[in-house]
C-alpha cells in the first residue's frame, strides 16, 4: 500500500485498474535534405491535415462541452496557421537544409522554453498547447495515428505523464473512471475538461508516478482531496466506496434533469435562476441551465477598493453580464452595504445595531451621488440585454418613492446627454422586512416585481441576528410567521398579475421547495451549483398531490413541527 | 507611421483567448503592425501572430505600445488599442 498526493482538480472518487499511457516518444533526428521545396510542401500538407483534425475535435467538443471549452481548439488552429511559426520553420529548413520534422521540433522547443520561463502559471501551462500541436503535426508527418483513448475496452484509471487537451476532450466517460497525471496544475486544460466531463482527476503528482505503478495495478483516489492509494487496504476501499456510492447517486440524479425544463410531474413550471456576486459567475448560471439572474449583487464593485467605483467601471460590469445573458432577465440589486459589510473609504459611524442601522437603501437615499452613479450605469447598460433594477431593504413607501424618483432623475440626465437607455426598465423591490411583507398588496401596485430576500426577512421577523452564536439556533425559515409573510407577499403579487421570486438561501432549501411551489412563486434564484438539484426536486413533485399535505403542514403552529413534517414529506416524494 | 501606448487591464494578461482575438483583429489590416512591451525595443512582437503575442508574456498593468505603418494604419491602431483598453471584453 502506498499513499501519494497531488493537486485535486476534479472531484469524485475513482477505484479501478491502472492503465498507464506511455506516449511513444518519437525520435526526431536531423536529416540533411536535397530539396527544400519538398520539405516545405510536406509541412503545408501536414498543417492542412492538422487543421482538419482540429476542426473535427472542435466540433465534437462544442457539442459535448460547450463553446467556451471548445475555444482552445480554435486557438490551436490559429497556432498551426500562425505566420510566425510557418516562417520560422521554413527559415530553419532553408538555413539548415534539414527535414521539416527537425525544424518544427527546434522551433517549437524554443517557444515552449519561452512559455515555461514566464512568471504567470497560466502562461506556463500554455506550453502544453504547443506540445499538443507539435505532437499532432509530428504524428501526421510520420504517418502514425494519435493514441486514441476511445478504444479502451474496460473501465480504467488513466495514468499519464500529461494529457493533451485533445486527449482529454475526447475521453469516453463510460470507460475512463478518472485520471492522474504527473504534470499539470490547477489551471491546466486537462483539469478543466475533467470537471466539465464529471471525471475525477488529480494532476501534478511529482513522485515518479509512472514508475511506481504498473498496468492493471489497483488504484483508488479522491479527486476532491488529491489523495491517491496504490493497492489500497480494505478499510480505505470501504471508506472510498461509500463516498463513491453517494457521489454516483447524486450525479445520476443531476444528469437525469440536464436539458429538461423545471416542470412538476403535473406540468407546473417554475423559473430557476442564479444568484451572482460578480460578472464572472454569470457563465456558471448558463452552464447550469439557469433561465436568468435573479439576484446580481453589486457590492463587489465597491468592496476591497480605495474608493468608489466610477460610472464607467460599473457600466462595463453590468454590460458584460447583460451581453452574456442576452434576452434572459438579469435583476441588478442596487448597493446593499452597511450591516455586516462596511466600506472603509465611506467612514461610516460605528453602530450599536448595524442591521437596524444605516444600511442599503437608507444609505443610498442619503448619499444620492453614490446612488445616482449606480443607477446611471445600470440604465446605460440596459440597452445591451434584459436588465431590471431592484431596491433592497425598503421599509416604507416614502423610501420606495424616493428611490424611484432618483431613478427618474438619472433617466432625465441621460436623456439630456443623448445617451441611450431602456426607458421601460422594470423596477422591483426586495421583500426582506416584515413591514413590506405585511403591506405587499400596497407595494406591489408601485413596482413591476417582488423578490423575497429570505435571509433578512427571517432575521427581522424573528429578531435574530444569525451571526450571533448565542441566538443563531432561533433562526428558522420554517417558522410559521415567516411562511405566512412569504405567502402574503406571493398572493399580493399574483392578485395583481405581477411577477414574484425568492432569492434568499431558503429558495434552494430542498425541504421548502415544495412549499414555494404550493405558494405559486414564479421564480427561485440560488447559487448556480444548486440549480440542478433544485430542478431535480421540482421534477419529482406533483403539485396537486402536494396541496393537501402542505396545507396541513402550514396549519402546524411551530417552526420545529413544520420542519419535521417537511422532512417526512421530502422522504416520501424523493 | 503612427503609434499609441495602452495599458493591459485584464487579469490573466495576454493569454490564449485575448491573444487569439487580438491576432484575428490584426489580420484584418494590411499595414505593418508591431507590439512593444514596456518600451523594451529589443523584443518586437507581431500582433498578426498568436504565438508572437503569447510569447510576449504580457501581464496585467503592462504598457503595450502599438505601431502601425501603412494605408489602413489609423483604423488598425484604433481597433487594436480599443480591444486592449477594453480588456478584451472579459
Interface residues (C-beta under 8 A of the other chain):
Chain A: X71 X72 X74 X75 X78 X79 X82 X83 X84 X85 X111 X114 X115 X118 X119 X120 X122 X123 X126 X129 X130 X316 X320 X323
Chain B: X12 X13 X15 X16 X17 X19 X20 X23 X24 X46 X48 X49 X50 X51 X52 X54 X55 X57 X59 X86 X89 X90
